[in-house]
Amino acid sequence: MVALTYDLWNNVIDAVIRVHVPLFEAMRRAEKNLILSKALVDELRMKGFKEVQEAEWNFLLIIEPYEDEIGGFKIYLLAAETSEVFQKLKVDAAIAQSVSVNDLRGFEVEHGLDFDDEIFEAMEDSYDISAELTINGLLFELVVFDSDDIDDSGKGVERWS
């Protein structure tokens, strides 16, 4: 085994992220192919979700209303991964760098880090896709539309048109 350093730590994080790149690319393609319209928003408001397929990937499109006076909302594209798959990906990435899971845990404790949080933060920084570990597994979210963008700066207007 090799002594764990920040470089190795980051290499393991990068390896976990690289495995997810095809998923992130599929989410981006699905987002690009969506046609945002009043009809779509109405459908989402009525059903709560819509299934979206991109190649071999299946996603959910959901709407989250804001509690405001103007009926604002955010539309997300969601993907999921089981906790078991995520744990295996982390273990495989560590082994590929000749690092044990115990080394990772020890490094976390010693340096006040959280491996999962570091992975999720790097995913969001690199791909603008947020990830959250829930009791049901790992959830990936891509914001497709946020009415606050229109309200705050007008930058969402062209997407909504």
LOFISE-763239 format. One record per residue: residue number from 0; x, y, z of N, C-alpha, C in turn. Coordinates in nm, 2 decimals. Example, Ala and Ser with C-alpha at 12.3 -4.5 7.8 and 13.67 -1.06 7.14 Angstrom:
<nodes>
- 0 | 1.32 | -0.57 | 0.78 | 1.23 | -0.45 | 0.78 | 1.32 | -0.33 | 0.78 .
- 1 | 1.28 | -0.22 | 0.71 | 1.37 | -0.11 | 0.71 | 1.29 | 0.00 | 0.79 .
</nodes>
This chain:
<nodes>
- 0 | 0.08 | -0.12 | 0.00 | 0.00 | 0.00 | 0.00 | 0.09 | 0.13 | 0.00 .
- 1 | 0.03 | 0.23 | -0.05 | 0.10 | 0.36 | -0.07 | 0.04 | 0.45 | 0.04 .
- 2 | 0.13 | 0.54 | 0.09 | 0.08 | 0.64 | 0.19 | -0.01 | 0.74 | 0.11 .
- 3 | -0.12 | 0.77 | 0.17 | -0.22 | 0.85 | 0.10 | -0.18 | 1.00 | 0.11 .
- 4 | -0.18 | 1.07 | 0.00 | -0.15 | 1.21 | 0.00 | -0.27 | 1.28 | -0.07 .
- 5 | -0.27 | 1.41 | -0.06 | -0.38 | 1.49 | -0.13 | -0.39 | 1.46 | -0.28 .
- 6 | -0.27 | 1.44 | -0.34 | -0.27 | 1.40 | -0.48 | -0.34 | 1.27 | -0.51 .
- 7 | -0.31 | 1.17 | -0.43 | -0.38 | 1.04 | -0.44 | -0.53 | 1.05 | -0.41 .
- 8 | -0.56 | 1.13 | -0.31 | -0.70 | 1.15 | -0.27 | -0.77 | 1.21 | -0.38 .
- 9 | -0.72 | 1.31 | -0.45 | -0.78 | 1.37 | -0.56 | -0.79 | 1.28 | -0.68 .
- 10 | -0.69 | 1.20 | -0.70 | -0.69 | 1.10 | -0.81 | -0.81 | 1.00 | -0.79 .
- 11 | -0.83 | 0.96 | -0.67 | -0.94 | 0.87 | -0.64 | -1.08 | 0.94 | -0.67 .
- 12 | -1.09 | 1.06 | -0.63 | -1.21 | 1.14 | -0.65 | -1.23 | 1.16 | -0.80 .
- 13 | -1.12 | 1.19 | -0.88 | -1.13 | 1.20 | -1.02 | -1.17 | 1.07 | -1.09 .
- 14 | -1.12 | 0.96 | -1.04 | -1.16 | 0.83 | -1.10 | -1.31 | 0.80 | -1.08 .
- 15 | -1.36 | 0.84 | -0.96 | -1.51 | 0.81 | -0.94 | -1.59 | 0.90 | -1.03 .
- 16 | -1.54 | 1.02 | -1.05 | -1.62 | 1.12 | -1.14 | -1.61 | 1.07 | -1.28 .
- 17 | -1.49 | 1.03 | -1.33 | -1.48 | 0.98 | -1.47 | -1.58 | 0.87 | -1.50 .
- 18 | -1.60 | 0.78 | -1.41 | -1.70 | 0.67 | -1.43 | -1.84 | 0.73 | -1.46 .
- 19 | -1.87 | 0.85 | -1.40 | -2.00 | 0.91 | -1.42 | -2.01 | 1.00 | -1.54 .
- 20 | -1.90 | 1.02 | -1.61 | -1.91 | 1.12 | -1.73 | -2.01 | 1.07 | -1.83 .
- 21 | -2.02 | 0.95 | -1.87 | -2.12 | 0.91 | -1.97 | -2.27 | 0.95 | -1.92 .
- 22 | -2.29 | 0.93 | -1.80 | -2.42 | 0.97 | -1.74 | -2.44 | 1.12 | -1.75 .
- 23 | -2.34 | 1.19 | -1.71 | -2.35 | 1.34 | -1.72 | -2.37 | 1.39 | -1.86 .
- 24 | -2.30 | 1.33 | -1.95 | -2.31 | 1.37 | -2.09 | -2.45 | 1.33 | -2.15 .
- 25 | -2.51 | 1.22 | -2.10 | -2.64 | 1.18 | -2.15 | -2.74 | 1.28 | -2.09 .
- 26 | -2.72 | 1.32 | -1.96 | -2.81 | 1.42 | -1.90 | -2.81 | 1.55 | -1.98 .
- 27 | -2.69 | 1.59 | -2.02 | -2.68 | 1.72 | -2.10 | -2.75 | 1.71 | -2.23 .
- 28 | -2.73 | 1.59 | -2.30 | -2.80 | 1.57 | -2.43 | -2.95 | 1.57 | -2.41 .
- 29 | -3.00 | 1.51 | -2.31 | -3.14 | 1.51 | -2.28 | -3.19 | 1.65 | -2.25 .
- 30 | -3.12 | 1.73 | -2.18 | -3.15 | 1.87 | -2.15 | -3.16 | 1.95 | -2.28 .
- 31 | -3.06 | 1.93 | -2.36 | -3.05 | 2.00 | -2.49 | -3.17 | 1.96 | -2.58 .
- 32 | -3.22 | 1.84 | -2.58 | -3.33 | 1.80 | -2.66 | -3.46 | 1.83 | -2.61 .
- 33 | -3.47 | 1.88 | -2.49 | -3.60 | 1.92 | -2.43 | -3.65 | 2.04 | -2.49 .
- 34 | -3.78 | 2.05 | -2.52 | -3.84 | 2.17 | -2.57 | -3.93 | 2.22 | -2.45 .
- 35 | -3.88 | 2.32 | -2.39 | -3.96 | 2.38 | -2.28 | -4.08 | 2.46 | -2.34 .
- 36 | -4.19 | 2.43 | -2.29 | -4.31 | 2.49 | -2.34 | -4.42 | 2.50 | -2.22 .
- 37 | -4.52 | 2.58 | -2.25 | -4.63 | 2.59 | -2.15 | -4.69 | 2.45 | -2.14 .
- 38 | -4.71 | 2.38 | -2.24 | -4.77 | 2.25 | -2.24 | -4.69 | 2.15 | -2.15 .
- 39 | -4.56 | 2.16 | -2.16 | -4.47 | 2.07 | -2.08 | -4.48 | 2.11 | -1.93 .
- 40 | -4.48 | 2.24 | -1.90 | -4.49 | 2.28 | -1.77 | -4.63 | 2.24 | -1.71 .
- 41 | -4.73 | 2.26 | -1.79 | -4.87 | 2.21 | -1.74 | -4.87 | 2.06 | -1.72 .
- 42 | -4.81 | 1.98 | -1.80 | -4.80 | 1.84 | -1.78 | -4.72 | 1.81 | -1.66 .
- 43 | -4.61 | 1.87 | -1.63 | -4.54 | 1.85 | -1.51 | -4.61 | 1.89 | -1.39 .
- 44 | -4.68 | 2.00 | -1.40 | -4.76 | 2.04 | -1.28 | -4.87 | 1.95 | -1.25 .
- 45 | -4.93 | 1.89 | -1.35 | -5.04 | 1.79 | -1.34 | -4.99 | 1.65 | -1.29 .
- 46 | -4.89 | 1.60 | -1.35 | -4.84 | 1.47 | -1.32 | -4.73 | 1.47 | -1.22 .
- 47 | -4.66 | 1.58 | -1.21 | -4.54 | 1.59 | -1.11 | -4.41 | 1.55 | -1.17 .
- 48 | -4.42 | 1.47 | -1.28 | -4.29 | 1.42 | -1.34 | -4.32 | 1.37 | -1.49 .
- 49 | -4.21 | 1.36 | -1.56 | -4.22 | 1.30 | -1.69 | -4.10 | 1.22 | -1.72 .
- 50 | -4.11 | 1.10 | -1.77 | -4.00 | 1.02 | -1.80 | -3.93 | 1.07 | -1.93 .
- 51 | -3.80 | 1.07 | -1.93 | -3.72 | 1.12 | -2.04 | -3.61 | 1.01 | -2.07 .
- 52 | -3.60 | 0.97 | -2.19 | -3.50 | 0.87 | -2.23 | -3.40 | 0.94 | -2.32 .
- 53 | -3.27 | 0.90 | -2.30 | -3.16 | 0.95 | -2.38 | -3.07 | 0.83 | -2.40 .
- 54 | -3.07 | 0.77 | -2.52 | -3.00 | 0.65 | -2.55 | -3.04 | 0.54 | -2.45 .
- 55 | -2.95 | 0.48 | -2.38 | -2.98 | 0.38 | -2.29 | -3.02 | 0.43 | -2.15 .
- 56 | -3.02 | 0.56 | -2.13 | -3.04 | 0.62 | -2.00 | -3.19 | 0.66 | -1.99 .
- 57 | -3.24 | 0.64 | -1.86 | -3.37 | 0.69 | -1.83 | -3.36 | 0.79 | -1.72 .
- 58 | -3.43 | 0.90 | -1.74 | -3.43 | 1.01 | -1.64 | -3.57 | 1.05 | -1.61 .
- 59 | -3.59 | 1.12 | -1.50 | -3.71 | 1.18 | -1.46 | -3.70 | 1.33 | -1.47 .
- 60 | -3.80 | 1.40 | -1.53 | -3.81 | 1.54 | -1.54 | -3.91 | 1.58 | -1.43 .
- 61 | -3.87 | 1.66 | -1.34 | -3.97 | 1.70 | -1.23 | -3.98 | 1.85 | -1.22 .
- 62 | -4.09 | 1.90 | -1.17 | -4.10 | 2.04 | -1.14 | -4.12 | 2.06 | -0.99 .
- 63 | -4.05 | 2.17 | -0.95 | -4.06 | 2.21 | -0.80 | -4.11 | 2.35 | -0.80 .
- 64 | -4.23 | 2.37 | -0.75 | -4.29 | 2.50 | -0.75 | -4.23 | 2.58 | -0.63 .
- 65 | -4.21 | 2.71 | -0.65 | -4.17 | 2.80 | -0.54 | -4.29 | 2.84 | -0.46 .
- 66 | -4.27 | 2.87 | -0.34 | -4.38 | 2.93 | -0.26 | -4.37 | 3.08 | -0.27 .
- 67 | -4.41 | 3.13 | -0.39 | -4.41 | 3.27 | -0.41 | -4.54 | 3.32 | -0.47 .
- 68 | -4.56 | 3.44 | -0.49 | -4.69 | 3.50 | -0.54 | -4.70 | 3.49 | -0.69 .
- 69 | -4.59 | 3.46 | -0.76 | -4.60 | 3.46 | -0.91 | -4.60 | 3.33 | -0.97 .
- 70 | -4.60 | 3.22 | -0.89 | -4.60 | 3.09 | -0.95 | -4.47 | 3.04 | -1.01 .
- 71 | -4.36 | 3.08 | -0.94 | -4.23 | 3.04 | -0.99 | -4.21 | 2.89 | -0.97 .
- 72 | -4.11 | 2.84 | -1.05 | -4.08 | 2.70 | -1.04 | -3.94 | 2.67 | -1.09 .
- 73 | -3.89 | 2.55 | -1.06 | -3.77 | 2.50 | -1.11 | -3.79 | 2.36 | -1.17 .
- 74 | -3.73 | 2.33 | -1.28 | -3.74 | 2.20 | -1.35 | -3.61 | 2.13 | -1.34 .
- 75 | -3.61 | 2.01 | -1.30 | -3.49 | 1.93 | -1.28 | -3.50 | 1.80 | -1.37 .
- 76 | -3.38 | 1.76 | -1.41 | -3.36 | 1.63 | -1.48 | -3.29 | 1.55 | -1.37 .
- 77 | -3.35 | 1.43 | -1.34 | -3.30 | 1.35 | -1.23 | -3.25 | 1.21 | -1.28 .
- 78 | -3.14 | 1.16 | -1.22 | -3.09 | 1.03 | -1.25 | -3.06 | 0.97 | -1.11 .
- 79 | -3.06 | 0.84 | -1.10 | -3.03 | 0.77 | -0.97 | -2.93 | 0.66 | -0.99 .
- 80 | -2.86 | 0.63 | -0.88 | -2.77 | 0.52 | -0.88 | -2.78 | 0.46 | -0.74 .
- 81 | -2.77 | 0.33 | -0.73 | -2.79 | 0.27 | -0.59 | -2.66 | 0.30 | -0.51 .
- 82 | -2.68 | 0.30 | -0.38 | -2.57 | 0.32 | -0.29 | -2.46 | 0.21 | -0.30 .
- 83 | -2.51 | 0.09 | -0.33 | -2.41 | -0.02 | -0.35 | -2.32 | 0.01 | -0.47 .
- 84 | -2.38 | 0.05 | -0.58 | -2.30 | 0.08 | -0.70 | -2.20 | 0.19 | -0.67 .
- 85 | -2.25 | 0.30 | -0.60 | -2.16 | 0.41 | -0.57 | -2.04 | 0.36 | -0.47 .
- 86 | -2.08 | 0.28 | -0.38 | -1.97 | 0.23 | -0.28 | -1.87 | 0.15 | -0.36 .
- 87 | -1.92 | 0.07 | -0.45 | -1.83 | -0.02 | -0.53 | -1.74 | 0.07 | -0.62 .
- 88 | -1.79 | 0.17 | -0.68 | -1.71 | 0.26 | -0.76 | -1.60 | 0.33 | -0.68 .
- 89 | -1.63 | 0.37 | -0.56 | -1.53 | 0.43 | -0.47 | -1.42 | 0.33 | -0.43 .
- 90 | -1.46 | 0.21 | -0.40 | -1.36 | 0.10 | -0.37 | -1.28 | 0.07 | -0.49 .
- 91 | -1.34 | 0.05 | -0.60 | -1.26 | 0.03 | -0.72 | -1.16 | 0.14 | -0.76 .
- 92 | -1.21 | 0.26 | -0.74 | -1.12 | 0.38 | -0.77 | -1.00 | 0.38 | -0.67 .
- 93 | -1.03 | 0.35 | -0.55 | -0.92 | 0.35 | -0.44 | -0.82 | 0.24 | -0.48 .
- 94 | -0.87 | 0.12 | -0.51 | -0.78 | 0.00 | -0.54 | -0.70 | 0.04 | -0.66 .
- 95 | -0.75 | 0.10 | -0.76 | -0.68 | 0.14 | -0.88 | -0.56 | 0.23 | -0.85 .
- 96 | -0.57 | 0.30 | -0.74 | -0.47 | 0.40 | -0.69 | -0.38 | 0.33 | -0.58 .
- 97 | -0.40 | 0.20 | -0.56 | -0.33 | 0.13 | -0.45 | -0.36 | 0.19 | -0.32 .
- 98 | -0.48 | 0.23 | -0.29 | -0.52 | 0.29 | -0.17 | -0.63 | 0.20 | -0.11 .
- 99 | -0.63 | 0.18 | 0.02 | -0.74 | 0.10 | 0.08 | -0.85 | 0.20 | 0.12 .
- 100 | -0.97 | 0.14 | 0.14 | -1.08 | 0.22 | 0.19 | -1.05 | 0.27 | 0.34 .
- 101 | -0.98 | 0.18 | 0.41 | -0.94 | 0.23 | 0.55 | -0.85 | 0.35 | 0.54 .
- 102 | -0.76 | 0.35 | 0.44 | -0.67 | 0.46 | 0.42 | -0.75 | 0.59 | 0.39 .
- 103 | -0.85 | 0.57 | 0.31 | -0.94 | 0.69 | 0.28 | -1.01 | 0.74 | 0.40 .
- 104 | -1.06 | 0.65 | 0.48 | -1.13 | 0.69 | 0.60 | -1.04 | 0.76 | 0.70 .
- 105 | -0.92 | 0.70 | 0.72 | -0.82 | 0.76 | 0.80 | -0.78 | 0.90 | 0.76 .
- 106 | -0.76 | 0.92 | 0.63 | -0.73 | 1.05 | 0.57 | -0.84 | 1.15 | 0.59 .
- 107 | -0.96 | 1.10 | 0.58 | -1.08 | 1.19 | 0.61 | -1.07 | 1.24 | 0.75 .
- 108 | -1.06 | 1.15 | 0.84 | -1.06 | 1.19 | 0.98 | -0.94 | 1.28 | 1.01 .
- 109 | -0.82 | 1.24 | 0.97 | -0.70 | 1.32 | 1.00 | -0.71 | 1.46 | 0.94 .
- 110 | -0.77 | 1.48 | 0.83 | -0.77 | 1.61 | 0.76 | -0.90 | 1.68 | 0.76 .
- 111 | -1.00 | 1.62 | 0.83 | -1.13 | 1.69 | 0.85 | -1.21 | 1.69 | 0.71 .
- 112 | -1.19 | 1.59 | 0.63 | -1.26 | 1.59 | 0.50 | -1.37 | 1.49 | 0.50 .
- 113 | -1.45 | 1.50 | 0.40 | -1.56 | 1.40 | 0.37 | -1.55 | 1.36 | 0.23 .
- 114 | -1.52 | 1.23 | 0.21 | -1.49 | 1.18 | 0.07 | -1.61 | 1.20 | -0.02 .
- 115 | -1.73 | 1.16 | 0.03 | -1.85 | 1.18 | -0.06 | -1.87 | 1.33 | -0.09 .
- 116 | -1.87 | 1.41 | 0.01 | -1.89 | 1.56 | -0.02 | -1.79 | 1.61 | -0.12 .
- 117 | -1.66 | 1.57 | -0.11 | -1.56 | 1.61 | -0.20 | -1.59 | 1.57 | -0.34 .
- 118 | -1.64 | 1.44 | -0.36 | -1.68 | 1.39 | -0.49 | -1.80 | 1.47 | -0.54 .
- 119 | -1.90 | 1.50 | -0.46 | -2.02 | 1.57 | -0.51 | -1.98 | 1.71 | -0.54 .
- 120 | -1.90 | 1.78 | -0.47 | -1.85 | 1.91 | -0.49 | -1.78 | 1.92 | -0.63 .
- 121 | -1.69 | 1.82 | -0.65 | -1.61 | 1.82 | -0.78 | -1.71 | 1.80 | -0.89 .
- 122 | -1.81 | 1.71 | -0.88 | -1.91 | 1.69 | -0.98 | -1.98 | 1.81 | -1.02 .
- 123 | -2.02 | 1.88 | -0.92 | -2.10 | 2.01 | -0.94 | -2.01 | 2.11 | -1.00 .
- 124 | -1.89 | 2.12 | -0.96 | -1.79 | 2.22 | -1.01 | -1.76 | 2.19 | -1.16 .
- 125 | -1.74 | 2.07 | -1.19 | -1.70 | 2.03 | -1.33 | -1.82 | 2.01 | -1.42 .
- 126 | -1.93 | 1.97 | -1.38 | -2.04 | 1.93 | -1.47 | -2.17 | 2.01 | -1.44 .
- 127 | -2.17 | 2.09 | -1.33 | -2.29 | 2.16 | -1.29 | -2.41 | 2.07 | -1.27 .
- 128 | -2.38 | 1.95 | -1.22 | -2.48 | 1.85 | -1.18 | -2.46 | 1.82 | -1.03 .
- 129 | -2.56 | 1.84 | -0.96 | -2.55 | 1.82 | -0.81 | -2.58 | 1.67 | -0.78 .
- 130 | -2.52 | 1.62 | -0.68 | -2.54 | 1.48 | -0.63 | -2.57 | 1.48 | -0.48 .
- 131 | -2.65 | 1.39 | -0.44 | -2.69 | 1.38 | -0.30 | -2.71 | 1.23 | -0.27 .
- 132 | -2.65 | 1.19 | -0.16 | -2.66 | 1.05 | -0.11 | -2.78 | 1.05 | -0.02 .
- 133 | -2.89 | 0.97 | -0.06 | -3.01 | 0.96 | 0.03 | -3.01 | 0.82 | 0.08 .
- 134 | -3.11 | 0.79 | 0.15 | -3.13 | 0.65 | 0.20 | -3.17 | 0.55 | 0.09 .
- 135 | -3.22 | 0.61 | -0.02 | -3.25 | 0.53 | -0.14 | -3.14 | 0.51 | -0.24 .
- 136 | -3.03 | 0.59 | -0.22 | -2.92 | 0.58 | -0.32 | -2.87 | 0.72 | -0.35 .
- 137 | -2.80 | 0.73 | -0.46 | -2.74 | 0.85 | -0.51 | -2.83 | 0.92 | -0.61 .
- 138 | -2.86 | 1.04 | -0.59 | -2.95 | 1.12 | -0.68 | -2.87 | 1.23 | -0.75 .
- 139 | -2.88 | 1.23 | -0.88 | -2.81 | 1.34 | -0.96 | -2.92 | 1.43 | -1.01 .
- 140 | -2.89 | 1.56 | -1.00 | -2.99 | 1.66 | -1.04 | -2.92 | 1.76 | -1.14 .
- 141 | -2.99 | 1.79 | -1.25 | -2.95 | 1.89 | -1.34 | -3.06 | 1.99 | -1.35 .
- 142 | -3.04 | 2.11 | -1.32 | -3.14 | 2.22 | -1.33 | -3.16 | 2.25 | -1.48 .
- 143 | -3.28 | 2.23 | -1.53 | -3.31 | 2.25 | -1.67 | -3.36 | 2.39 | -1.69 .
- 144 | -3.44 | 2.43 | -1.59 | -3.50 | 2.57 | -1.60 | -3.53 | 2.61 | -1.46 .
- 145 | -3.50 | 2.74 | -1.43 | -3.53 | 2.80 | -1.30 | -3.59 | 2.94 | -1.33 .
- 146 | -3.72 | 2.96 | -1.29 | -3.78 | 3.09 | -1.32 | -3.71 | 3.20 | -1.24 .
- 147 | -3.64 | 3.17 | -1.14 | -3.56 | 3.28 | -1.07 | -3.46 | 3.34 | -1.16 .
- 148 | -3.41 | 3.26 | -1.26 | -3.31 | 3.32 | -1.35 | -3.38 | 3.43 | -1.43 .
- 149 | -3.50 | 3.41 | -1.47 | -3.57 | 3.52 | -1.54 | -3.60 | 3.64 | -1.45 .
- 150 | -3.65 | 3.60 | -1.33 | -3.68 | 3.71 | -1.23 | -3.55 | 3.79 | -1.19 .
- 151 | -3.44 | 3.72 | -1.17 | -3.32 | 3.78 | -1.12 | -3.24 | 3.86 | -1.22 .
- 152 | -3.23 | 3.79 | -1.34 | -3.14 | 3.86 | -1.44 | -3.18 | 3.85 | -1.58 .
- 153 | -3.29 | 3.78 | -1.61 | -3.33 | 3.77 | -1.75 | -3.26 | 3.67 | -1.83 .
- 154 | -3.16 | 3.60 | -1.77 | -3.08 | 3.51 | -1.84 | -3.15 | 3.38 | -1.88 .
- 155 | -3.26 | 3.35 | -1.82 | -3.34 | 3.23 | -1.86 | -3.44 | 3.26 | -1.97 .
- 156 | -3.46 | 3.38 | -2.01 | -3.56 | 3.42 | -2.11 | -3.54 | 3.35 | -2.24 .
- 157 | -3.41 | 3.34 | -2.29 | -3.39 | 3.28 | -2.42 | -3.42 | 3.13 | -2.41 .
- 158 | -3.39 | 3.07 | -2.30 | -3.42 | 2.92 | -2.28 | -3.57 | 2.90 | -2.28 .
- 159 | -3.65 | 2.99 | -2.22 | -3.79 | 2.97 | -2.21 | -3.86 | 3.00 | -2.34 .
- 160 | -3.80 | 3.09 | -2.42 | -3.87 | 3.13 | -2.55 | -3.90 | 3.02 | -2.63 .
</nodes>
